[in-house]
Each structure stands twice: as structure tokens, then as C-alpha cells.
Amino acid sequence: MRRTVRQTILQLTDAERQAQSQAIVSALASHPFCQQARSVLLFHPLPDEPDITPLFRMWQDEKQLLLPVIREGEMWARPFDARVPLTVGAFSIQEPACPDHGADVAADLVIVPGRAFDKLGNRMGRGKGFYDRFFARALWQNVPKIGVGYPCQLLSHVPAEPFDVRMTCLVTGL
């Protein structure tokens, strides 16, 4: 399923990806969860993920922004300043330069990438379990989670295990 969805994403033209990313950014900017949040854990997109980076500049002065970092096989939330260059971290993901250890910084909202989603909020990631282990921590269990993907990533059914964490809602730009 991951491979099939990835192939579908790669068939999108650059113009389609850009238009869908802009629609996703607009939908997020006007979403009540986003408008109410004072701090947001975002993600820096990989090439096959929607480009939500315009939100970084849009929210820089009004919200505390966080990005995930991977350290010793686990994901942590770290603050970042959109005006400061990021570094290349694990899996070639852009992340803030920060110490290797420390407690998570809390957020009011999490915006989550995924490989596939369904209308029940089930999410399939890239298969490493980083977000599921991250969300299992007490700090994150009651924080709203918005799953973000292109419309082609919304499937009729995504298999879910008991440890998989459902998204509170989805934004696909539709």
C-alpha cells in the first residue's frame, strides 16, 4: 500500500503538487485548531509530501513553532525559528540544530504527515513508527493531531493496529 500511494504521488505534476500544497496551507491557516493554537509542532516536508513551509513564515511571529528531530532512534519536539537555517538530520529531513538530549517541548497542536489516511483518521506513515511512539508519550496523548496529505493519499481504508494513533482530523486540500 505504501508503495502504491507513493507511486500515485510521484505521478502528480509539479503544478498539481504546488496547487494542492497551497490549498492545504490555506485550509490549515483557516482551521479552527490552527487559529486557536499558541504552539504548533509542524513537519519539514520531504520531496513527496505537501509543502507546508509557507506556514512557518505565516506563524513565526504569532505562535511557538516546533519541528521533530530524531535522536537515538526516537522523535522529539524542538522549537525553531523560521528565520534561522535548518540542518539536515536523520533520513535527510530538515530539522533545527539542537542538543541531542532533552525533554520534549509541549505544543497545543500537531500537524502530521503520512503516506496514507482514511476518513476514520487512521494514518499510515513510512513504517518506522516514529510518530506512533512519540504520540504514546503522556505529553502528546490529548493534543489534537491534524493529518496532512494530498487528496490521492485519502483512501477508503487504512489498516490500523492497536498502537496506531488516529488523527483528530485530516486536511487534504479538497
ROVOVEX-193493 format. One line per field, with one value per residue: y, z, x of N, C-alpha, C in turn; residue in one letter; residue number from 1. Coordinates in steps of 0.02 Angstrom, whole numbers, plus 32768, in hexadecimal, padded with zeros to 4 digits. Each point is the difference from the previous one (the first is absolute). Layout:
// residues N
n.Y <- [Y  ...]
n.Z <- [Z  ...]
n.X <- [X  ...]
ca.Y <- [Y  ...]
ca.Z <- [Z  ...]
ca.X <- [X  ...]
c.Y <- [Y  ...]
c.Z <- [Z  ...]
c.X <- [X  ...]
res <- [a  ...]
n <- [NUM  ...]
// end
This chain:
// residues 174
n.Y <- [7FC5  8001  7FCC  7FE6  8015  7FEA  7FCA  8000  800C  7FD2  7FE8  8021  802F  8024  8013  7FC0  7FEC  8031  7FF5  7FBE  800C  802C  7FD2  7FD4  802A  8010  7FC0  7FF5  8033  7FE7  7FC9  7FF4  7FC1  8010  801D  7FCD  7FD9  7FFD  7FBD  7FF6  7FBE  8018  7FFB  7FF2  8011  7FC0  7FF1  7FC8  8032  8011  8036  7FF7  8008  8014  7FCC  7FEB  8020  7FE3  7FCC  800F  8036  7FD0  7FCE  7FD7  7FFB  7FC1  7FDD  7FC6  7FE2  7FDC  7FE4  7FDA  8006  803A  8014  803F  8028  802A  8038  8029  8025  8013  802F  7FC9  7FF7  7FCE  7FC8  7FD7  7FE1  7FD4  7FD0  802A  7FFF  8039  8015  8019  8028  7FCA  8005  7FCC  801A  7FED  801D  7FE3  802C  8011  7FE9  8030  7FF6  7FC9  8014  7FCA  7FF0  7FE3  7FC0  7FED  8014  7FF4  7FFE  7FC7  801C  7FC4  7FF7  7FFE  7FF6  800B  7FEA  8037  8019  8030  8011  7FC0  7FF5  8034  7FF1  7FC9  8031  8002  8023  7FCF  7FD9  803A  8006  802F  7FD3  802A  7FCD  8004  8003  7FEC  8017  7FF1  801E  8018  7FC8  7FCF  7FE0  8011  7FC9  7FED  8008  7FDC  7FFD  7FFB  803D  8008  801E  803B  8017  8007  8016  7FFD  8039  7FCE]
n.Z <- [8000  802A  7FE0  8002  803D  800E  7FDB  8020  8038  7FEF  7FF2  803A  7FD8  7FF2  7FCB  7FF9  800C  7FD8  7FD2  8006  7FFF  7FD0  7FE5  800D  7FEB  7FCE  7FF7  8008  7FDA  7FE2  800E  8021  7FF9  7FC2  7FF8  8025  7FDC  8039  7FFD  7FCB  8004  7FD3  7FBF  7FF3  7FC9  7FF5  7FCB  801E  802B  8014  7FDB  8041  7FE2  7FD6  8022  7FF3  7FC7  7FEE  8022  7FE1  7FF6  7FF2  7FEF  8033  7FD7  7FF4  7FFC  7FE2  802F  7FDF  803C  7FF3  7FC3  801F  7FFC  7FFA  8026  7FD0  8024  7FD3  7FE2  7FDE  8024  8024  7FDB  7FE1  8023  7FDF  8011  802B  7FD3  8005  803C  7FEB  802D  8039  8001  8024  8042  8008  803C  8021  802B  7FED  7FD0  802B  7FE0  7FE7  7FCC  7FDE  7FD0  7FE8  7FE4  7FC7  7FF9  802E  7FF4  8031  7FF0  801A  7FDB  7FE6  8016  7FC4  8026  800C  8038  8019  8004  7FE4  7FD6  7FF4  8002  7FD7  7FDD  800B  7FFC  8042  7FF4  7FD3  8032  801E  7FDD  7FE5  7FD2  7FD4  7FE0  7FDE  7FC7  7FC7  7FD9  7FD7  8039  7FF1  8024  7FE6  8004  803B  7FF9  8039  8025  8037  7FEE  7FC7  7FF7  800B  7FC6  801E  7FCC  7FC2  7FE0  7FC8  8010  800D]
n.X <- [8029  8035  8016  7FC3  7FF7  803C  7FF2  7FC7  8020  802D  7FC4  7FF9  7FE9  8036  7FDD  7FEF  803E  8015  7FD1  800B  8041  7FF5  7FD9  8030  802F  7FD8  7FF3  8041  8011  7FCA  8022  7FC7  8015  8010  7FC5  7FEA  8028  8021  8001  8028  7FF9  802B  800A  803E  7FDE  7FFA  8027  7FEB  800A  7FC3  800B  8009  803B  7FD0  7FE9  803D  8001  7FC7  8016  8039  7FDD  7FD5  8029  8005  8034  7FEE  8037  7FF3  8023  802B  8000  8034  7FE4  7FFD  7FC1  8017  7FDB  8017  8007  7FE6  802C  7FCA  801E  8007  8036  7FE3  8008  8028  7FC9  7FE7  800B  8033  7FE5  7FE8  802C  7FE8  8034  800D  8003  8027  8001  7FCB  7FD7  7FC7  7FF7  7FD2  7FCB  7FDA  8028  7FF1  8029  7FE0  803A  7FF3  8003  7FD2  7FC1  7FD3  7FC0  8014  8031  7FF9  803D  801B  8036  803F  7FE3  8019  7FC2  8025  7FCF  7FF4  8041  8008  7FC9  8023  802D  7FFB  8037  7FFE  7FEA  7FF9  8037  7FD9  7FF1  801C  7FE4  8039  7FDC  8019  7FD0  8033  8011  7FC5  8004  7FDE  803A  8017  8025  7FE5  8035  7FFB  8040  7FDE  8015  7FBF  7FF6  8003  8023  7FE9  8037  7FDA  7FE4  7FD7]
ca.Y <- [803B  803A  8007  8015  8046  8028  8005  802F  8043  8011  800E  8045  802F  8034  8031  7FE2  7FFE  8045  8017  7FDC  8018  8043  7FF5  7FE5  8037  802C  7FDD  8000  8044  8013  7FCC  8017  7FE8  8027  8045  8003  7FE7  802F  7FDD  7FCD  7FD4  7FF8  7FD3  801B  7FCD  7FDD  8011  7FE4  8016  8044  8036  802B  8031  8044  8009  8013  8049  801C  7FFB  800C  8034  7FFA  7FBF  7FDC  7FCB  7FC8  7FCD  7FC3  7FEB  7FB9  7FF5  7FBC  7FD7  801A  8042  8032  8042  8036  8041  801A  8043  7FF9  802C  7FE1  7FC5  7FBE  7FD1  7FC1  7FCE  7FBA  7FF5  803D  802E  8040  8007  8035  7FEC  8000  7FCB  7FBD  7FE5  8030  7FF0  801F  8040  7FF3  8027  7FFD  7FE1  7FDE  7FF6  7FC0  7FE3  7FB9  7FE2  7FF8  800D  7FF1  8031  7FF4  801E  7FD1  801A  7FD4  8027  7FE2  7FBD  7FFE  8006  803A  8028  7FD9  7FFD  8044  800F  7FD5  8023  8022  8046  8008  7FD7  8027  8038  7FF4  7FED  8008  7FDC  8029  7FDB  800F  7FDC  7FBA  7FD9  7FEF  7FBF  7FE9  7FDB  7FF8  7FD1  801E  7FD4  8020  8034  8038  803A  8020  8048  8022  8013  7FFD  8036  7FE9  8034  7FF9]
ca.Z <- [8000  8001  7FBE  7FD0  800D  7FED  7FB7  7FED  800F  7FD0  7FC0  8000  7FE1  802F  8006  802A  8045  801A  800A  8038  803C  8010  801B  8043  802B  800B  802D  8044  801A  8015  802A  8045  802C  7FF1  8015  8048  801D  800E  7FEE  7FCF  7FE7  7FB8  7FE4  7FC5  7FCF  7FD1  7FBD  7FEC  802F  7FF3  8017  8030  8019  8006  8044  802C  7FFE  8012  8048  8025  8033  8029  8022  8009  7FCE  8010  7FCD  801C  7FF4  8010  8026  801B  7FED  801A  7FE9  8034  7FE7  8010  7FE4  7FCA  7FE6  7FB7  7FE2  800B  7FD6  801F  7FEF  7FE6  8034  7FED  7FC5  7FD6  8012  801C  8046  8022  8023  8048  8025  7FF2  8033  8022  7FFF  7FCC  800A  7FF4  7FCE  8003  7FC3  7FD7  7FB9  7FF6  7FBD  7FFD  7FBD  7FEE  8035  7FED  801D  8048  8020  8002  7FDC  7FF2  7FF6  7FD5  8018  8036  803F  8028  8019  802F  8041  8019  801A  803A  803C  8022  7FEC  7FBE  7FF6  7FF9  7FD4  7FBE  7FCB  7FBD  7FCC  7FC4  7FC5  7FC1  7FF9  7FEC  803A  8026  7FE8  8020  803D  8011  8038  803F  8039  8040  8014  7FD1  801B  7FCF  7FFA  8015  7FC1  7FC6  7FD0  7FC2  7FCD  7FD9]
ca.X <- [7FD7  802C  8020  7FCD  7FF1  803B  8000  7FCB  801A  8034  7FE0  7FE7  802E  8016  7FCA  7FCC  8019  8002  7FBB  7FE3  8023  7FE4  7FBD  8009  8017  7FC6  7FD1  801D  8002  7FBD  7FE4  7FF8  8036  803C  7FF6  8000  803F  8037  803E  7FF0  8034  7FF7  8032  8021  7FED  802C  7FEA  7FBF  7FCE  7FE8  802B  7FDE  8030  7FE6  7FE6  8038  8005  7FBF  7FF5  803D  7FFC  7FC3  7FFC  803F  8004  802C  800B  801B  8046  800A  803D  8006  7FC7  7FC1  7FED  7FF7  7FE9  802F  7FED  802A  7FF3  7FFD  8032  8041  8007  7FFB  8036  7FE7  8000  7FF4  7FD7  8006  7FCA  8017  7FED  8026  803D  7FF0  8024  7FE7  7FD3  7FD5  7FBA  7FD7  7FDF  7FB9  7FDC  7FB7  7FE8  8033  7FEF  8022  8001  7FF3  8001  7FBA  7FCF  7FBB  7FD1  7FFB  803A  8038  803A  8038  803C  8034  800E  8032  7FDD  8016  7FC8  7FD8  8023  8000  7FBD  7FF1  8015  7FC9  7FFE  7FE1  7FC5  7FC2  800B  7FE2  802F  7FE4  8023  8005  8016  7FDF  7FC1  800A  8016  7FC5  7FE8  7FC2  8012  8047  8005  8016  8011  7FEB  802F  7FFC  7FDC  7FD5  8002  7FC3  7FDF  802C  7FFE  801D  7FFB  7FC1]
c.Y <- [803F  800D  801A  804B  802C  8008  8030  8048  8016  800E  8046  802D  8032  8033  7FE5  7FFF  8046  8019  7FDE  8015  8044  7FF9  7FE6  8037  802F  7FE0  7FFE  8045  8016  7FCC  8018  7FE7  802A  8047  8006  7FEE  8038  7FE2  7FC4  7FD8  7FF2  7FC8  8024  7FCC  7FE1  800F  7FE4  8010  8047  8034  802F  8037  8048  800E  8017  804C  8021  8002  8013  8031  7FF9  7FBF  7FE6  7FC6  7FCC  7FD3  7FC1  7FF8  7FB6  7FFB  7FB9  7FD7  8017  8047  802D  8041  8035  8041  8013  8045  7FFB  802C  7FE3  7FC1  7FBF  7FD6  7FC1  7FCB  7FBA  7FFE  803D  8032  803F  8005  8038  7FE3  8005  7FCA  7FBC  7FE7  8038  7FEB  8021  8044  7FF5  802D  7FF7  7FD8  7FDF  7FF8  7FC8  7FEB  7FB6  7FE7  7FF8  800B  7FE4  8030  7FF6  801F  7FD0  801B  7FC9  802D  7FDD  7FBC  7FFA  8009  803C  8027  7FD8  7FFB  8045  8010  7FD5  8021  8029  8048  800B  7FDE  8028  803D  7FF1  7FF5  8007  7FDB  8028  7FD5  801A  7FDA  7FB6  7FD3  7FED  7FC2  7FEC  7FDB  7FFD  7FCF  8022  7FCB  8024  803A  803C  8037  8021  804B  801C  8014  7FFE  803E  7FE8  8035  7FF9  8030]
c.Z <- [8000  7FBB  7FCC  800A  7FEC  7FB4  7FE8  800D  7FCB  7FBA  7FFC  7FDF  8036  800B  802D  8049  801F  800F  803D  8042  8015  801E  8048  8030  800F  8030  8047  801F  801B  802F  8049  8030  7FF7  8018  804C  8020  800B  7FEF  7FD3  7FEE  7FB7  7FE8  7FC5  7FC9  7FDA  7FBA  7FEA  8031  7FEF  801F  802E  801B  7FFF  8046  8030  8004  8018  804C  802B  803A  802E  8027  800E  7FCF  8015  7FC3  8023  7FF0  8014  8023  801D  7FF4  8019  7FE7  803C  7FE0  8018  7FE0  7FC7  7FED  7FB5  7FDD  8005  7FD5  8029  7FEC  7FE4  8037  7FE4  7FC4  7FD2  800D  801F  8048  8020  801F  804A  8022  7FF3  8032  8020  7FFA  7FC5  8016  7FEC  7FCA  800A  7FC6  7FDC  7FB9  7FE7  7FB6  8003  7FB9  7FE8  803D  7FE9  8026  804B  8026  8007  7FD2  7FF5  7FF2  7FD1  801A  8038  8045  802A  801E  8032  8044  8021  8020  803C  8042  801C  7FE8  7FC1  7FF8  7FF4  7FD4  7FBC  7FCB  7FBD  7FCF  7FBF  7FC6  7FC2  7FFC  7FED  8039  802E  7FE2  8024  8042  8007  803B  803E  8034  8040  8015  7FD0  801D  7FC9  8001  8018  7FC3  7FC9  7FD6  7FC2  7FC9  7FD4  8018]
c.X <- [802C  801E  7FCE  7FEF  803B  8003  7FCA  8016  8033  7FE4  7FE1  8033  8017  7FC9  7FC8  8016  8000  7FBA  7FE0  8021  7FE4  7FBA  8003  8016  7FC5  7FCE  801A  7FFE  7FBC  7FDF  7FFB  8037  803F  7FFA  8004  8043  8033  8044  7FED  803F  7FF0  802E  8020  7FF7  803A  7FE5  7FBC  7FC8  7FE8  802F  7FD9  802E  7FE6  7FE2  8037  8005  7FC0  7FF8  803C  7FF8  7FC3  7FFA  8047  7FFE  8032  8006  8019  804A  8004  8044  7FFD  7FC1  7FBC  7FF5  7FF2  7FE9  8030  7FE9  802F  7FE8  8004  8033  8047  8005  7FFC  803C  7FE0  8008  7FF6  7FD1  7FFE  7FC7  801F  7FE6  8028  8040  7FF0  802A  7FE0  7FCD  7FD8  7FB8  7FDD  7FE9  7FB7  7FE3  7FB5  7FE3  803A  7FE4  802D  8000  7FEE  8005  7FB8  7FD5  7FBE  7FD2  7FF5  803A  803B  8037  8033  803B  8030  8018  8033  7FE1  8013  7FC5  7FD6  8022  8001  7FBC  7FED  8016  7FC6  7FF8  7FD6  7FBD  7FC0  8007  7FDF  8036  7FDC  802C  7FFE  801A  7FDD  7FBE  8008  8017  7FC5  7FE1  7FC0  800F  804C  8003  801D  800B  7FEA  802E  7FFF  7FD5  7FD8  800A  7FBD  7FD7  8035  7FF8  8024  7FFC  7FC3  7FCC]
res <- [m  r  r  t  v  r  q  t  i  l  q  l  t  d  a  e  r  q  a  q  s  q  a  i  v  s  a  l  a  s  h  p  f  c  q  q  a  r  s  v  l  l  f  h  p  l  p  d  e  p  d  i  t  p  l  f  r  m  w  q  d  e  k  q  l  l  l  p  v  i  r  e  g  e  m  w  a  r  p  f  d  a  r  v  p  l  t  v  g  a  f  s  i  q  e  p  a  c  p  d  h  g  a  d  v  a  a  d  l  v  i  v  p  g  r  a  f  d  k  l  g  n  r  m  g  r  g  k  g  f  y  d  r  f  f  a  r  a  l  w  q  n  v  p  k  i  g  v  g  y  p  c  q  l  l  s  h  v  p  a  e  p  f  d  v  r  m  t  c  l  v  t  g  l]
n <- [1  2  3  4  5  6  7  8  9  10  11  12  13  14  15  16  17  18  19  20  21  22  23  24  25  26  27  28  29  30  31  32  33  34  35  36  37  38  39  40  41  42  43  44  45  46  47  48  49  50  51  52  53  54  55  56  57  58  59  60  61  62  63  64  65  66  67  68  69  70  71  72  73  74  75  76  77  78  79  80  81  82  83  84  85  86  87  88  89  90  91  92  93  94  95  96  97  98  99  100  101  102  103  104  105  106  107  108  109  110  111  112  113  114  115  116  117  118  119  120  121  122  123  124  125  126  127  128  129  130  131  132  133  134  135  136  137  138  139  140  141  142  143  144  145  146  147  148  149  150  151  152  153  154  155  156  157  158  159  160  161  162  163  164  165  166  167  168  169  170  171  172  173  174]
// end
